[in-house]
């Protein structure tokens, strides 16, 4: 049976590139990020080519997704946060499209969001944004985020410490949640795919036993589609909740 | 696990940064606010239309109120007119009845007077005839001509 981890291998495509001692080679991960970029560009440029008051199909699709993110930001951050809605939208649609493209069978799809480096990079964008917005809006008062109002003074150092650690751990939990979900899903699909081959190649009754894990894999694919969407939503939701701290403190 | 191969982190982060920067600055920023503006414009339009509809409804209600009031006023006026006309007609009929009654009474009284006159005239004519007959009869019976005073006295006794 093929190693289920093999699918996550990063393979360079074309000549290795480097700059300043850093390896910047174009890889299968980069390729699928570019494919995601092209897909999203097509979706957005076609949908907003001629914006009309009564939208066509393409515009309605873009509006639906954007309105979904806008209402999420409006509920979690408030009107002050609406200017960050395009950034949250970019994070959401990038994660969503990477997740979904990675599920396409037969084309050798790679899921960039199954790598901790990518998910951490995205989480770092959120973290840096929160810190910059927080200090820009509240200055040093932003540190009051670590001391919730009404904390008794004798537990203040403890609470501040816990809050600080929790604040610092956010990018890691954000990154690991997405990476772990994607990796686990693809491992599961690969394992059951291996079962299909192993059980289906019985000499006596070829194919028959392979049908059971194949059915499981079909069901798992549906589940993974759901998880791909849900994880993109969770990522965007948590990003707006963290942004709320920066915009409104507590 | 290839995910923990740290050598692959730098190229991934580099391409992520490049792709995401293009996505945000060259794709999302130029396109999405257009849709946002259209959504806002549509919401404004719908809200404006709703306000206009509300105003038109208020106006229609006011017109209906005015119409109802006008109808009620007209009905009241018409009823008063009907009552007045009925009373006037009743008064006129009464006056004419009274008038007619008076005339008929007068005519009846007149007729009664004429009847009395005729009756008394007839009675007097009868007395004269009786006197003539009496004189005539006396003359034929006993051949004397009675004095008219005697005849009248005799007839007055008979009466």
Interface residues (C-beta under 8 A of the other chain):
Chain A: X5 X8 X9 X10 X22 X23 X24 X25 X26 X27 X29 X30 X33 X34 X36 X37 X40 X41 X44 X45 X47 X48 X51 X52 X53 X55 X59 X62 X63 X66 X67 X70 X85 X86 X87 X89 X90 X93 X94 X112 X114 X115 X116 X117 X118 X121 X122 X125 X179 X183
Chain B: X1 X2 X3 X4 X5 X7 X8 X9 X10 X11 X12 X13 X14 X15 X16 X17 X19 X20 X22 X23 X24 X27 X28 X29 X31 X32 X33 X34 X35 X36 X37 X38 X39 X41 X42 X45
